[in-house]
Amino acid sequence: MTIFDNPDEYYMQQALREAKAAFDEDEIPVGAVIVSGDRIIARAHNNTQRLHDVTAHAEMLAFTAATNYLDAKYLTDCTLYVTLEPCVMCAGAAGWTQIGRIVYGAADPKRGFERLGRTMLHPKTVVESGLLQEECETILKNFFQLHRK
């Protein structure tokens, strides 16, 4: 698949590549990319185990990388692609960045921000869910099956 076939799917595939890297590092397999225009400006995956930091979620690391890349604190013209629905912490950070759009794959009914509503996001942030949902769910299910035996 090229970026021209379906840009959203292409970028979510890139987020899935990050999730696979997390899986290979024995981290919960969540990956994120941030896009500005037609360019990926940040890539990240969960690093909570390696960094011994419960805040080192893929989204948080991607926000830091993207704001550093842009040398700005707001991401109003950017899109976050993430394989799992952001948690409340990450959604709150997304609100502070004023990110323009969030696209996520798998829902997280236990810890995802949607269960509390979208009030923590910037009012102009557009949210889309379910992109490559099956692939995003599968990598998570496989990880937890390995770790819950």
Buried (B, 14 or more C-beta within 10 A) or exposed (E): EEBEEEBBBBBBBBBBBBBBBBBEEEBBBBBBBBBBEEEBBBBBBBBBEEEEEEEBBBBBBBBBBBBEBBEEEBBBEBBBBBBBBBBBBBBBBBBBBBBBBBBBBBBBEEEBBBEEEBEBBBEEBEBEBEBBBEBBBBBBEEBEEEEEE
